[in-house]
Structure formats: structure tokens, C-alpha cells
Amino acid sequence: RSYIIFMNVGNSELKQTNKTQLYDFHKSFGAKLVNFAGYEMPIQYQDGIIQEHKHTRNSIGIFDVSHMGQLKIECSSSIFPYLEKIIPLDFSAIENNQSKYSFLLNNNGGIEDDLIVTKVDTGIKFVLNAACKDNDVKIIKDSIGEGFTAILRDDLSLIAIQGPKAVDAMEKIFKDISKLNFMYGNYFEYNKKKIFITRSGYTGEDGFEVSIKNEDVQELTQDIMRVSDAKLIGLGARDSLRLEAGLCLYGHDINSKTTPVEGSLSWAIPKIKKEKGGFVGDKIILDQIKKKPKKIRVGIKPEGKIIAREGTKIFSNDQKEIGHVTSGGFGPSVNGPIAMGYVDYDQSQEGTKVVLKVRENMVQGIISKLPFYKKSYVKN
């Protein structure tokens, strides 16, 4: 009989609040810890968010993202049609060891999660958002049915090494890793074990994400810090970095009621899928591509120094409510407040003037091109 195994390696699901393998290591560096997606995670260290942000932009930062889900499906190409029903990718066109940004869709074209998909020799690897991973596994399981082995890995940690000096530091530990192109990965050896590293990240900087056994992650983190001026970076700076880069935070900028078109993410859908569909919610999504959505995600720059946080209402110059902010904060690299949010499509053109209601203040702003900060990804 054919079978499918969905399992967790380890027993983190038994704990009330999960801790990553680096929990004590974070504490030893003075981390301020908060509960994030069911995990005790560092929001900042002693230098503070702004300095951590700038250090990543100027040098190299290490992010513990082990709360993310790492799912591996061992399979052949026979699984592709099933996955393409819920993930709008052309799997046959993806090269071996190539990664793609995509999303899990529902019947209404909404995004159940955004994720990174990597094709490898033995199947498909997924990196899933922490708060969504259990539901993601259920959606994938229901789609692919039986006959495949899928494992949600609790025995692996995930660290992101980001910044302009990341490649020099990693090259000292992993020979020829500098030859990896952006959004490609490969297997490397560490402590006589095979580990998978991709050239990717979520900061707008060049960098790497390293999937490594729990027992080896602290040693590797210390090795990177030993050969460079890398510092541990918390969730606070990770958020300001991704906001400057115009990247979405799931549950805030996109959710199960947002389509990729509304989220300004239709670039991630391959041309063949835009032409032929073949995935859940395709009629709604293709119709929005053709006719334009009612609302769309945009960048917003408030004037002055007032921060427009999530939930801030957005008005047109003639005082009509046209949308709301989904992410907002101070951008250390652009030295001012920045935000993303949704506005009526006819008000979404770059340069359009808007008014933001921040508490009782009516703050002038302007629709801005994304990203706010130019990405420094290595080019293929």
C-alpha cells in the first residue's frame, strides 16, 4: 500500500512555549526575549534595534529563524501537478537546487502563507512561516494525497547570515560558497555532516540561510562571529530591514483574504500560470490581473517624523477614506518613517498625495515606489 508520513522529528510540540536551540546563547548576549508565533525569540540585544539594523546593512548580521517550518517532501516529478494546484509555480521549469518565492492559495485566491520552495535531487524543500506551518502541512497533505513521505523537521535549526560582508565570512568556512547565485542552494559539509545552504534572505541584503542540525547550530554561529564582525540581530531589526526592502510580513501585509495581485506579488506567478491558470482561485486572480484589483499594496512615506503604524487609516486629499496601513515604522537606512498598506487602485500611482490619521493627527504622506531601500542581492 502506498503511504504518506507527516511527522515532527523531536518533541517541541509538547512544550507550551517553544525555544530554539540558540535560546541560552541569545540570553548570554543580553537578548530581550518576546513570545513570537509560540516561540521565545530575541527582539533585540544590548545595542538596540537601530544599531542592529545598521550593522546588518554595513557589515553582517546573524538571525535565528529556527521558528520557521522546514518541510521536506521526498518525491519524484509525479507530485508536481498536485503541488501546482495550490502553489502557482511551474515546478518542471525550476532548476535543481533553485529556490522560488511563492504562496499557498485557497479557493478564493487568498494567500494561506507565503513560502520559499526549493527543488532538490530527492524532492522539494519548503520554508514556512512559523504561525502557519501546521496549517500549511495540512493543506499540502490534503493536496498531494498518499504515496509521498513528508517530514516537518524539528531536528534542524535555521539561521540567516545577512549583509554585504556575509559572503566573505561564509567563504572562510564553506569553500566556494561565493559561487552560489541568488536564490540557489547546495549541500556543504560542516562537522562532517551534510548541510543545505541557500543564497537568500529577507533583509534586502546579500546573504545565506543555513539549515543545520540543532546540535551544530551554536558552534557554526560562533564560527561565523569568530571569522568576522558578525553580530546577533533580533526580530526588531529584521522587521525594519524587510520593511525598507518592501517585503511582506504574513498576517499583516498579506493574509488568507489577500490575493497575490492585491499584494503586488503577481510577479511571483510564472507567465504560463498567468496565461493558463490551473490552480485554486485562478479565475479570481487572473481576472484581477486583467481588470486590476480594487485595492493594492503600496509604499507610503509620511512627511515629518511621525510613525504611521499598522491600522492607520489612509485618506485622499479630498478626505475620502481610501485604505489603511499594514506595516509602519522608522527606516534607519532611509532616515525617516516608512509604511506599507492598501489603497484604492485609482489612488495607488507613485507620487499620489495622501493623508494619514495617526491618533488625532492628520499627517501628509505620499505614495512611494517599493522598495524604500535598494536591494543588494547578488545578481545571477
WOWOMO-V481096 format. One line per field, one symbol per residue. ss: DSSP state (h for helix, s for strand, l for the rest). phi: phi as a letter, one per 20 degrees, with the letter a starting at -180 (. if undefined). A space follows every 10 residues. Layout:
BEGIN
ss: ???
phi: ???
END
This chain:
BEGIN
ss: llllssssll lhhhlllssl llhhhhhhll lsssssllss ssssllllhh hhhhhhhhll ssssllllss ssssllhhhh hhhhhhslll hhhllllsss ssssslllls ssssssssss llssssssll llhhhhhhhh hhhhllllss sslllsssss sslllhhhhh hhhlllhhhl lllsssssss llssssssll llllllssss ssshhhhhhh hhhhhhllll ssllhhhhhh hhhhllllls lllsllllsl lllllhhhll hhhhhhllll lhhhhhhhhh hlllssssss ssllllllll llssssllll ssssssssss sllllsssss sssshhhlll llssssssll ssssssssll llllllllll
phi: .fbcddbdeo cffeefcecf fegffgffdm fedceclncf cfeadffnff ffgffffebb cddedfffed dcdeadffeg gffffdcfcd ffeeffmedc ebbeddfenf efadbddcec gdqcdcddfg fdfffgffff fffemeocdc ceeeeddccd dcpfdfffff ffdcgmffff egmccaecdb lmcecdcdea rccndfrcdd ebggfdffff gfffffebef cfcefffgff fffgemefdf ncebbfddeg ffeldffeef gfffedmncf mfffffffff dmffcbfcec dffmdfeeeg ngfdcffeme fcrbedbbae egedlafcbc adcggfdefg nfeccdedld eddfbbfdfd ffcffdffef
END
